[in-house]
Amino acid sequence: MFIVSLLFIVAGIIALIVAASNAKARVVAAGETPNGSAFRRGTNVIISRAARWAAVALFVIGGILLVFSSFFRQDVGQANVLRDWTGQIVGYETEAGLHWKAPWVDTVTFDVRNQRAVFVTEQSFGEGDNIGGSPDGPQITVQDAEGVTANVDIAIRYSLDPESVEDIYSDYYNEENLRTRLIFNDIRSVVRSVPGRFTTIEMLTDRNAVQDAILEALERRWEDDGIIVEDVALQEIRYGESVTAAYAAAQEAQINVQTEQARLEAVQVSAQQKIVQAQAEAEANAILNASLTDAILQQRYLDTLKELAAAGNLVIVPEGFSGLVNVAR
């Protein structure tokens, strides 16, 4: 816009020069013959007047454009790098609102809000993905710690540090270059390297651990580049059919082992209960036997005779007889 305003101002200056030259020609024409001078004088008046009005209009338009080129509006979630007409960086702005700048300074806008990078299976590439929009690349092929190959679908949310836009501009010029030259390449590299720390079973059963490892690796990778990792979503890990079948068989065998183990533990618990019950009964009998002294037995013998006599029974106890004979009356 600054260049355009200068063009209008220059055009206004040219119009003033034309107006001045026509005014001078009108003065010269006034001393000539009446027939020729009248025509020239009228023509010069029209040209001079039109040139003056054109100059005024051009100056006004140029001034308005110059004023507009001295301000820029910045939205929330944006940051602007200020660059002069020579290509030198003269500053940056991170606050939202209306800001002043020199008319010859341009702005390069960066979106510092949350953005995404999605890499999904080739079958759905170009047809959108499960979080909306189009993917940024195909699935990423990885190898785990056991050398088994798998295909990974992943979505990563990131944002830019507003205070780093000046360095980002110096290194990559714009966001598109930043994404293609740094972000996408680093995502592929990290996602390929991290699964090498996990076994096949861990990859299939502990996806959260893999996600966390990828997030930490990207944070370390980008800590000096002004890129903030917001979230890593490991959407799917696809192994070959033979691997998934073997994993399913292993899972079934593990379930069977756990079932048998549970049964064995139930039998052991039942047997232990019986042992404990038998020990308790044995201890009770031992305590009871230990408590039956001769005096106690004699007292119980006499108590029994009293009970029988009270019931009207005749009890005959021969001398030396240790048993009882109940004779009904």
Buried (B, 14 or more C-beta within 10 A) or exposed (E): EBEBBBBBBEBBBBBBEBBBBBBEBBEEBEEEEEEEBEEBBEBBEEBBEBBBEBBEBBBEBBBEBBEBBBEBEBEEBBBBBBBBEEEEBBEBBBEEEEBEBEBBBBBBBBEBEEBBBBBBBEEBBEEEBEEEEEBBBBBBEBEBEEEBEBBBBBBBBBBBBBEBBBBBBEBBEEBEEBBEEBBBEBBBBBBBBBBEBBBBEBBBEEBEEBBBBBBBBBEEBBEEBBBBBEEBBBBBBBBEEEBEEEBEEEEEEEEEEEEEEEEEEEEEEEEEEEEEEEEEEEEEEEEEEEEEEEEEEEEEEEEEBEEBEEEEBEEEEEEEEEEEEEEEE
